[in-house]
């Protein structure tokens, strides 16, 4: 069960998707401290750590485009590649 992308008041796109185990995640674009762009997976309604997956793009706009190419069917693949985000 996936929902359409929606714009927040900071003009960032957020996606919501359900993984194969039935867990719901919000997916947003983030930036690592080293300047890389990552897909952040934030759990919705279940206890799990925030996860991240490195994206290949080298600018914010290209990273947003890359993230949108995964929506919604490719998010499961990105989640499987993800690691727990350091606090």
VEXDREN-2710 file (C-alpha; in Angstrom, 1 decimal):
% VEXDREN-2710
k/r/px/py/pz
1/UNK/0.0/0.0/0.0
2/UNK/1.7/3.2/-1.2
3/UNK/0.7/6.8/-1.2
4/UNK/1.4/9.6/-3.6
5/UNK/4.3/12.0/-3.0
6/UNK/3.3/15.1/-1.2
7/UNK/5.1/18.4/-0.7
8/UNK/5.8/19.7/2.8
9/UNK/6.0/23.3/3.7
10/UNK/9.8/23.2/3.2
11/UNK/9.3/22.0/-0.4
12/UNK/10.7/18.5/0.3
13/UNK/9.0/15.5/-1.1
14/UNK/8.0/12.8/1.3
15/UNK/6.9/9.4/0.3
16/UNK/5.1/6.7/2.4
17/UNK/5.4/3.1/1.6
18/UNK/4.7/-0.3/3.2
19/UNK/7.4/-2.9/3.2
20/UNK/6.9/-6.6/2.6
21/UNK/6.5/-7.2/6.3
22/UNK/3.6/-4.7/6.5
23/UNK/5.7/-2.0/8.2
24/UNK/5.0/1.6/7.1
25/UNK/7.9/4.0/6.4
26/UNK/8.2/7.6/5.4
27/UNK/11.0/8.2/2.9
28/UNK/12.7/11.6/2.6
29/UNK/15.9/12.9/1.2
30/UNK/18.7/13.7/3.6
31/UNK/22.3/14.8/3.6
32/UNK/25.0/13.0/5.4
33/UNK/27.7/14.9/7.4
34/UNK/30.2/14.0/4.7
35/UNK/28.0/15.8/2.0
36/UNK/26.5/12.7/0.4
37/UNK/22.8/12.4/-0.3
38/UNK/20.8/9.7/1.4
39/UNK/17.3/8.2/1.4
40/UNK/16.1/8.3/5.0
41/UNK/13.6/5.7/6.1
42/UNK/11.6/6.9/9.1
43/UNK/9.3/4.3/10.8
44/UNK/5.6/5.1/11.1
45/UNK/3.7/3.4/13.9
46/UNK/6.3/0.8/14.7
47/UNK/9.4/0.6/16.8
48/UNK/12.4/0.6/14.5
49/UNK/15.5/2.8/14.1
50/UNK/15.7/5.4/11.3
51/UNK/17.6/3.9/8.4
52/UNK/19.5/5.4/5.5
53/UNK/20.7/4.4/2.1
54/UNK/23.4/6.3/0.1
55/UNK/22.2/7.7/-3.2
56/UNK/24.5/8.2/-6.2
57/UNK/23.5/11.8/-7.1
58/UNK/26.0/14.6/-6.4
59/UNK/23.5/17.5/-6.0
60/UNK/20.3/18.0/-4.0
61/UNK/18.1/18.3/-7.1
62/UNK/19.6/15.2/-8.8
63/UNK/19.2/13.3/-5.5
64/UNK/15.6/14.3/-5.4
65/UNK/15.1/13.1/-9.0
66/UNK/16.9/9.8/-8.1
67/UNK/14.7/9.3/-5.1
68/UNK/11.6/9.9/-7.2
69/UNK/12.7/7.2/-9.7
70/UNK/12.5/4.6/-6.9
71/UNK/8.9/5.7/-5.9
72/UNK/7.1/3.7/-4.9
73/UNK/8.1/0.2/-6.2
74/UNK/11.9/0.5/-5.6
75/UNK/11.7/1.7/-2.0
76/UNK/11.8/-1.9/-0.8
77/UNK/15.1/-2.5/-2.6
78/UNK/16.6/0.7/-1.1
79/UNK/15.3/-0.3/2.4
80/UNK/17.1/-3.7/2.1
81/UNK/20.3/-1.9/1.2
82/UNK/20.0/0.5/4.2
83/UNK/21.9/0.8/7.4
84/UNK/20.8/2.2/10.8
85/UNK/21.4/5.9/10.8
86/UNK/23.8/7.1/13.5
87/UNK/22.3/9.5/15.9
END
